[in-house]
């Protein structure tokens, strides 16, 4: 039996047929450098000129490591945490339980920001309007950066950008700094509790945040592997104040955004209209709700007056 089939069978025992093949291919690629074609051909670990694979015993050690990783995933650990990596917007990020695993929906938020601050179009209250923001230098702030995936992706993809990122978690700060170094991105990363800060020095052209937005009452609807392994600090807000972070960030942004500066949020799909109403009540203009690839309300874009 091939190594691929061994790993796949272990995964099937815990997570079923659906995802087992994809995760088996991912493990083989990320850990052993075996691509899908060679995995299906039955190729195993190849010897190399250095490292643990120079002997048959070394190869067996890598095979056992792969199988143990498969067992952990079968027992409920997220594959990205087991591997220690997650791909996001064409880059690779280190992840561990101290930060959320980047989601495809957040890639859509990054794409919206890049498109809106460059040559794309944005939807305003009066319809589609072409945008060319002629910033000599675009100053961006990412609040609640986690792994740094948003801030680093923006720094890598927006020319003439100066990107700063905040988080309250020491783990997140450490991981985001490592990811900025890994991806050769120039991002200033600071420990800041946005719920406590009243004002900061400096002005920004863009503020983006994917803050905690899941109500505690929604926990029972979430997958066990998320609840058991991803940081609750980055997930949950009180049931009686689901817009806690949006209100605080929007009020702060009124002080530190430049005139016509742009505010971007990833949101709880259940509170799209409420988030739009909040921003309009605070005086923001061109407040626009965007859907994600799954047709859920997922992003809000607004302009400071």
C-alpha positions in Angstrom: 0.0 0.0 0.0 1.3 3.5 -0.8 2.2 6.1 1.7 -0.7 8.3 0.4 -3.2 5.6 0.9 -1.9 4.9 4.5 -2.3 8.5 5.4 -5.6 8.8 3.7 -7.0 5.8 5.5 -6.0 7.3 8.9 -7.7 10.5 8.0 -10.9 8.8 6.8 -11.2 7.1 10.2 -11.7 10.5 11.8 -12.9 13.0 9.3 -14.6 10.9 6.7 -14.1 10.6 2.9 -14.9 14.2 2.1 -11.7 16.0 3.1 -9.4 13.0 3.6 -7.8 13.0 0.1 -7.2 16.8 0.0 -5.5 16.8 3.5 -3.5 13.7 2.7 -2.1 15.5 -0.4 -1.5 18.6 1.6 0.5 16.7 4.2 2.6 14.9 1.7 3.3 18.2 -0.2 4.1 20.4 2.8 6.0 17.9 4.9 7.6 15.5 2.4 7.7 17.5 -0.8 5.6 14.8 -2.6 3.2 16.4 -5.1 -0.2 15.0 -6.0 1.0 13.2 -9.2 3.8 11.4 -7.4 1.5 10.6 -4.4 -1.0 8.9 -6.7 1.9 7.0 -8.4 2.7 5.5 -5.0 6.0 7.3 -4.5 7.2 7.5 -0.9 9.9 9.4 0.9 13.0 9.9 -1.3 16.6 10.1 0.1 18.3 13.4 0.1 21.9 14.5 0.4 21.4 15.8 4.0 18.9 15.7 6.8 17.0 12.8 8.3 16.2 11.2 4.9 19.7 10.0 4.1 19.0 6.5 5.4 16.2 4.1 5.4 15.7 4.7 9.1 15.5 8.4 8.5 12.9 7.9 5.8 10.8 5.7 8.2 11.0 8.5 10.8 9.5 11.0 8.3 6.8 8.5 7.3 5.9 7.9 11.0 5.8 11.7 11.5 3.4 12.0 8.6 1.1 9.3 10.0 1.2 10.8 13.5 0.2 14.2 12.0 -2.7 12.4 10.2 -3.8 10.9 13.5 -3.8 14.3 15.2 -6.0 15.7 12.4 -8.3 12.7 12.5 -8.7 13.4 16.2 -9.9 16.9 15.6 -6.8 19.2 15.4 -7.0 21.6 12.5 -4.7 20.6 9.7 -3.1 24.0 9.5 -2.1 23.9 13.1 -0.7 20.4 12.8 1.3 21.4 9.7 2.1 24.8 11.2 1.3 26.7 8.0 -1.6 28.2 6.1 -1.6 29.6 2.6 -3.3 33.0 2.2 -3.4 35.4 -0.8 -0.5 33.7 -2.5 1.7 33.7 0.6 2.4 31.2 3.3 2.0 32.0 7.0 3.0 30.2 10.2 0.0 29.5 12.3 -0.5 27.9 15.7 -3.3 27.9 18.3 -2.5 31.5 19.4 -3.9 32.9 16.2 -6.9 32.2 14.0 -6.4 30.2 10.8 -6.8 32.6 7.8 -10.1 32.0 5.9 -10.9 32.4 2.2 -13.4 35.0 3.0 -10.7 37.2 4.5 -8.8 36.9 1.2 -11.8 38.5 -0.4 -11.5 41.4 2.1 -7.8 41.9 1.1 -8.8 41.8 -2.6 -11.5 44.4 -2.0 -9.0 46.8 -0.3 -6.3 46.3 -3.0 -8.9 46.9 -5.8 -10.5 49.9 -4.1 -7.3 51.7 -3.3 -5.8 51.1 -6.8 -7.5 50.8 -10.2 -10.7 49.0 -9.3 -14.2 50.2 -8.7 -16.2 50.7 -5.5 -19.9 50.6 -5.0 -21.1 53.9 -3.5 -24.6 55.0 -2.3 -25.0 56.4 -5.8 -23.8 53.3 -7.7 -20.5 52.1 -9.2 -17.8 54.8 -9.3 -14.3 54.3 -10.7 -11.6 54.9 -8.2 -8.0 55.9 -8.5 -6.7 56.9 -5.1 -3.5 58.9 -5.9 -1.7 58.5 -2.6 1.9 59.3 -2.7 2.1 56.8 0.2 -0.8 54.8 1.5 -0.9 54.6 5.3 -2.7 51.4 6.4 -3.6 50.2 9.9 -4.8 46.6 10.5 -6.5 46.3 13.9 -6.5 42.8 15.4 -3.9 41.4 13.1 -3.6 37.9 14.4 -1.2 36.0 12.2 -0.6 39.2 10.2 -2.2 37.8 7.1 -4.1 41.0 6.2 -1.4 43.5 6.9 1.4 41.5 5.3 -0.7 40.7 2.2 -1.5 44.4 1.8 2.1 45.4 2.3 3.2 43.0 -0.4 0.5 44.0 -2.9 0.0 47.7 -2.6 2.8 49.9 -3.9 4.0 52.8 -1.8 2.2 51.5 1.3 3.2 52.0 4.9 1.5 49.3 6.9 1.0 49.1 10.7 -0.7 46.3 12.6 -2.1 46.0 16.1 -3.0 43.2 18.4 -3.6 42.7 22.1 -2.2 39.1 22.2 1.5 38.5 22.9 1.2 35.3 20.9 -0.3 37.1 17.9 2.4 39.8 18.1 5.2 37.2 18.1 3.6 35.2 15.2 2.8 38.2 13.1 6.4 39.5 13.4 7.7 36.1 12.4 5.4 36.1 9.4 6.4 39.6 8.3 10.1 38.4 8.4 9.3 35.2 6.6 7.4 37.0 3.8 9.9 39.9 3.6 7.1 42.4 4.3 7.7 45.8 5.9 5.0 46.0 8.6 5.2 47.8 11.9 3.6 45.6 14.5 2.5 46.9 17.9 0.7 45.6 21.0 -2.4 47.7 21.4 -5.7 47.0 23.0 -8.2 48.8 20.8 -10.9 48.6 23.4 -8.8 50.7 25.8 -7.0 53.1 23.5 -8.7 56.6 23.1 -6.4 58.2 20.6 -3.1 57.6 18.9 -0.5 59.7 17.2 -0.4 59.6 13.4 -3.0 59.5 10.7 -4.1 56.7 8.3 -5.6 56.5 4.8 -7.0 53.0 5.4 -8.1 51.2 8.5 -9.1 47.5 8.2 -10.2 45.1 10.9 -11.4 41.5 11.1 -12.3 41.7 14.8 -14.0 39.1 17.1 -17.6 39.0 15.9 -19.1 35.7 16.9 -21.7 35.9 19.7 -21.2 33.5 22.6 -24.6 32.1 21.9 -23.4 31.0 18.5 -20.7 28.7 19.9 -23.0 25.6 19.9 -23.3 26.0 16.1 -19.6 26.0 15.5 -17.4 23.0 14.5 -15.7 21.3 17.4 -12.2 21.7 16.0 -12.6 25.4 15.9 -14.0 25.7 19.4 -11.4 23.3 20.9 -8.3 24.8 19.2 -8.7 28.4 17.9 -8.3 31.3 20.3 -11.6 32.4 21.9 -10.2 35.9 22.4 -10.1 36.3 18.7 -13.6 34.7 18.1 -16.2 35.8 20.6 -18.1 38.9 21.7 -20.8 39.2 24.4 -24.3 38.3 23.3 -25.6 41.7 24.4 -23.1 43.7 22.4 -22.3 42.0 19.0 -21.0 45.3 17.5 -18.7 46.1 20.4 -15.5 46.1 18.3 -17.1 47.8 15.2 -18.4 50.7 17.3 -15.1 51.2 19.1 -13.0 51.0 15.9 -15.3 53.2 14.0 -15.2 55.9 16.7 -11.4 55.7 16.8 -11.2 55.8 13.0 -13.1 59.1 13.0 -10.2 60.6 14.9 -7.2 59.0 13.1 -8.4 58.5 9.5 -7.4 61.3 7.1 -10.3 63.1 5.4 -12.0 60.7 2.9 -10.0 57.8 4.5 -11.4 54.4 4.1 -12.7 51.9 6.7 -13.0 48.2 5.9 -14.5 45.5 8.1 -15.0 41.8 7.9 -18.3 41.1 9.7 -20.7 38.6 11.1 -23.1 37.7 8.3 -26.0 38.0 10.8 -25.3 41.7 11.5 -24.6 43.2 8.1 -27.4 45.8 8.1 -26.8 46.6 11.7 -23.2 47.3 11.0 -24.1 49.5 8.0 -26.6 51.4 10.2 -24.0 51.9 12.9 -21.5 53.5 10.5 -24.2 55.7 8.9 -25.3 56.9 12.3 -21.7 57.8 13.1 -21.5 60.0 9.9 -19.6 57.7 7.5 -20.5 58.1 3.9 -20.8 55.6 1.0 -21.3 52.8 3.5 -21.5 49.6 1.4 -22.2 46.0 2.3 -20.4 43.3 0.3 -21.2 39.6 0.0 -18.6 36.9 0.0 -18.2 34.0 -2.4 -20.9 32.1 -0.5 -23.4 34.9 -0.9 -23.2 35.9 2.8 -22.9 39.5 4.0 -19.3 39.5 4.9 -17.6 42.9 4.3 -18.4 46.6 4.9 -16.6 49.5 3.3 -17.1 53.1 4.4 -15.6 56.6 3.8 -14.8 59.0 6.6 -16.5 62.4 5.9 
